[in-house]
Amino acid sequence: MTWTLFDERYRELIPDYDNFLLCLKKDLPVGLRVNKLKAADDSFLEKICQRDGLPHNKVFPEFSFYEVAGPKKHWGGKLEHHLGLYYIQALSSLLP
């Protein structure tokens, strides 16, 4: 799908415009924040990632925030999520 008006306005403003359009089509990473009121530490989340063979990155240790692989459905269906031990949260909503 081509957005003619968008394309006309932004092609000259955005460096590497074609790569920019490709990035818009990519899925955002899944973010998880450990609920420190219910979980003493966040080692359980690292164990889940290792058990499921999914890469993870502790982006902000002070907030117990992780970027993880896999679809949101995978993480939303876990028992730990239903128990409130972690929340699915976008990085953009954590920063404010």
C-alpha positions as a Python dict, from the first residue, in 0.01 Angstrom:
ca = {
    (1, 'M'): (0, 0, 0),
    (2, 'T'): (137, 341, -92),
    (3, 'W'): (46, 650, 100),
    (4, 'T'): (93, 914, -165),
    (5, 'L'): (49, 1221, 56),
    (6, 'F'): (272, 1077, 331),
    (7, 'D'): (531, 976, 74),
    (8, 'E'): (537, 1320, -86),
    (9, 'R'): (576, 1502, 246),
    (10, 'Y'): (832, 1285, 419),
    (11, 'R'): (1056, 1130, 152),
    (12, 'E'): (1291, 1429, 154),
    (13, 'L'): (1279, 1481, 531),
    (14, 'I'): (1367, 1132, 651),
    (15, 'P'): (1715, 996, 576),
    (16, 'D'): (1706, 643, 432),
    (17, 'Y'): (1331, 669, 378),
    (18, 'D'): (1290, 320, 230),
    (19, 'N'): (1450, 159, 536),
    (20, 'F'): (1225, 375, 756),
    (21, 'L'): (916, 230, 583),
    (22, 'L'): (1045, -124, 639),
    (23, 'C'): (1088, -50, 1011),
    (24, 'L'): (727, 65, 1036),
    (25, 'K'): (615, -282, 929),
    (26, 'K'): (815, -463, 1199),
    (27, 'D'): (650, -577, 1522),
    (28, 'L'): (742, -390, 1836),
    (29, 'P'): (938, -585, 2096),
    (30, 'V'): (741, -731, 2385),
    (31, 'G'): (817, -566, 2717),
    (32, 'L'): (761, -724, 3059),
    (33, 'R'): (777, -551, 3395),
    (34, 'V'): (807, -759, 3711),
    (35, 'N'): (559, -669, 3985),
    (36, 'K'): (785, -614, 4285),
    (37, 'L'): (483, -617, 4519),
    (38, 'K'): (422, -985, 4441),
    (39, 'A'): (761, -1117, 4329),
    (40, 'A'): (1060, -1103, 4562),
    (41, 'D'): (1300, -1107, 4267),
    (42, 'D'): (1282, -1143, 3891),
    (43, 'S'): (1482, -1463, 3853),
    (44, 'F'): (1160, -1653, 3770),
    (45, 'L'): (1129, -1451, 3449),
    (46, 'E'): (1481, -1537, 3341),
    (47, 'K'): (1410, -1906, 3409),
    (48, 'I'): (1097, -1891, 3192),
    (49, 'C'): (1296, -1736, 2906),
    (50, 'Q'): (1569, -1999, 2935),
    (51, 'R'): (1319, -2286, 2958),
    (52, 'D'): (1129, -2165, 2650),
    (53, 'G'): (1452, -2089, 2462),
    (54, 'L'): (1360, -1724, 2414),
    (55, 'P'): (1618, -1446, 2422),
    (56, 'H'): (1566, -1172, 2679),
    (57, 'N'): (1736, -847, 2768),
    (58, 'K'): (1704, -668, 3101),
    (59, 'V'): (1674, -315, 2962),
    (60, 'F'): (1615, -122, 3286),
    (61, 'P'): (1728, -323, 3591),
    (62, 'E'): (1606, -55, 3834),
    (63, 'F'): (1249, -107, 3706),
    (64, 'S'): (1281, -486, 3650),
    (65, 'F'): (1190, -428, 3284),
    (66, 'Y'): (1275, -686, 3018),
    (67, 'E'): (1250, -700, 2642),
    (68, 'V'): (1165, -1055, 2543),
    (69, 'A'): (1113, -1253, 2225),
    (70, 'G'): (792, -1427, 2134),
    (71, 'P'): (441, -1300, 2072),
    (72, 'K'): (238, -1121, 2339),
    (73, 'K'): (-1, -1418, 2337),
    (74, 'H'): (282, -1639, 2463),
    (75, 'W'): (350, -1414, 2760),
    (76, 'G'): (-14, -1331, 2833),
    (77, 'G'): (-100, -1698, 2871),
    (78, 'K'): (158, -1782, 3137),
    (79, 'L'): (45, -1867, 3491),
    (80, 'E'): (286, -1607, 3632),
    (81, 'H'): (112, -1338, 3426),
    (82, 'H'): (-232, -1445, 3552),
    (83, 'L'): (-99, -1438, 3909),
    (84, 'G'): (15, -1078, 3856),
    (85, 'L'): (388, -1150, 3893),
    (86, 'Y'): (462, -955, 3574),
    (87, 'Y'): (287, -722, 3335),
    (88, 'I'): (312, -681, 2960),
    (89, 'Q'): (415, -320, 2913),
    (90, 'A'): (556, -118, 2625),
    (91, 'L'): (888, 54, 2686),
    (92, 'S'): (735, 384, 2576),
    (93, 'S'): (485, 371, 2864),
    (94, 'L'): (753, 288, 3120),
    (95, 'L'): (970, 592, 3054),
    (96, 'P'): (724, 872, 3150),
}
